[in-house]
Amino acid sequence: MKKSNGEPKGFGWAYRDFLTALVIIFMTLALLGIVFHNKNKSGITPGSLMVELYWPVQSMDDIDLWIEAPNDTPVGYIRPRGLSCDLLRDDLGPLHTRDSRNYELVVCPKIIPNQEYIVNVMLYDINGIPTGVPVKAKIRISETRNGINKTLLRKSTIFTYQGQETTMVRFKIRKRGGIVPGSINTLFKRLFLGKK
């Protein structure tokens, strides 16, 4: 039996039930997304590897951080997302970044134990007087038990010319955190993918 508008009898109720269920599902997914999004605003999950780069706040220079994780291509400003690591902060220096702190950050939430990580730094652009620019890198791991960040390594170097790239450190991480003994070295490997 059909209604006068050509629809089968009961179709209107089924249609409304379907739309109501769909709205409830979307609202539930939206609420779950908000809850999980707000749970960790830093974007750093426990067990993450963090590589931070600092240079003097008064410096006008643009210094770039590059990371190569195992079985991945290098992550830096040209390719900010990789399979294991993400560039979360790319600072171009005070001339180009309004909230510049001369600080860059790469986070690797998926640590691959007993495989080599390579950390490179490059003086991309000199915007001041070409003098030595001191740069410091800090490599930390977020502890899964208590959420405390533990510093694994600290390295520093001085850059003297534009385009200079250096391997700050190469290392391997143990399964339970910490550096694999004997894995630290500074053997150079180019990670910058562009032209300067």
N, C-alpha and C positions, 0 to 999 in steps of 0.2 A: 504494500500500500504506500502511496506517495502523497506528500503534502501538495498544496496548490502551487508551490514555487518549484516543483520538480525534484526536490531532495527526498531521499528515502526517510521514512519515519524514524526518529531517534538519532539521525545523523548530527543534528545541532548539538545535542548533549554530548555525544562522543567527541565532537570537534572541540567543544568547550573544555571537556576533561583533558584532552590532549594538550591544549594550550596552557591550562592551569598547571599540569605536570611539568611542562617545558619551562614555564616561568619559575616554578619552585626549584627545578634543577639548576637553572642559570643563577638564581639568587644564592643557592647553596655554594656553588662553585665560586662565585664572586666573594662571598664571605670567607671561604677557606683560603682563597688567594690573598685577601687582606690580612688574615691572621698569620699565614706563613710568611708574607712579605714583611710584616712588622716584627716578626720574631727575631730576625737578625738583620738590623739595618746596616751593619758594617759590610755585609757581603762576604765576610770571612767566616767560613765554617770551621769547626774544630778539626784539627789535623791538617789544616791548610799550611802551605809554604808561602811566606811573604818575603818579597825582596823590595827593600826601600832604598832610594837614592836621594842623597842630600848634597847640596852645594851652597856656598854662602848666599844669604838672602840679598845682599847688596849687589851681587853679580847680575849682569844683564844678559848673560850667555844662556844658550839653549843646550842643555845636556840631555841625552837620551839613554834610557835603560832598555836593554835587550836581553831576553831570556830564551834559552833553548832547552825545552824539556825533552825527556826521552821519547823517541819515535814521533817527533813533531817538528814543524818548521818554526823558526824563531818568532817570538812575539815582541813587538815594539810598536812605535807609532804608525808604521805602514800597515801592519797586521796586528791589531790590538787584541784579537781573540784567537786562541789556539785550542787544541784538543784538551790540554791540561792546564794552561795558564791564560790569564787575562790581564791586560794593562788597564788598571782602574784609574790611574791618574797620569796624564801626560802634561807636564808643565813646560811651556815654551819660553819661560823667562818673563820678567816684568814688562817687557815691551809688547808682548803678544798675548799674555794671559793676565786678565784683570785681577784675579785672586791668587796671583803667583806666590808660592812659598818656596820655590826652587826645590821641589820635592816630587819624585815620581814613585809609583807603587805598582808592582805586579803581584798578583795572587794566583797561586796554583792550588786549587782545592782538591785536585786528584794527584796525590803524591804517589810516584812509582818507586818503590824501594829498590835499592841496590843498582840503580841506573843513574847515569851521569846527567847533571844539570849544569848548564853553562851560563854565567852571568857576564855580560859585556856592557861597557859604558862607552858612549861616544860624545865628543864635543862637536855637536852638529853646527852650531852657529855662534860666532863671536860677535857680540853687539857692544862691546866696550873696548878698552885697551887690551891688546893681546898679551896678557901676563899669565902666569901659572894659575890655573883654577883648581883649587883643592876639592876633591869629590870623595864622599864617604858612602859606602854601601853597607846595609845591615840586612842579614838574612835571618829570619825568624820562623819558628813553627808554632802553630797554635796547638796547645796541649788538649787532647780529647777528654781527659779526666776532669780538669778544673777550669778550662777555658783561658788559662794564662798563656801569654805569648812568651816563648823561651827563645832567647837569642842564640843562634848556632854559630854565626860567623860575623865578624866586622872586618871590612877591608877599606883601604883608602888609596888614592893615587892623585897625581897632579897632572892636569892637561895643559899642554903648551901651544897647540896649534889646531886650527879648525879642520875638522874631518878626522881627527885622531880617534881611533877606536882601540880599546884595550880589553883583554879578557881579565876581569877583576878576579874571578875565581871559577874553578870547575870542581864539582864535588858530587858525592853520592850520599843518599840518606838511608839510614837503616830502617827496617820495618817498624820498629817501635820509636822512631825519632832519633835524632842525633846523627852525627856525621860518621860515615864508614871510615874507620882508621886507614890512613894512607891514601885516601881518595882525593885529597885536596891538592890542586895544582893550578898554575896560571898559563899553561900552554895556549898560545893564541889561536883562536878560530874566529874568522870573520862571521858576524851575524847580521850586520846592517845590510838590508836588501835593496836599498835605493842608490841614488847617485848624489854625491855632494861635491 
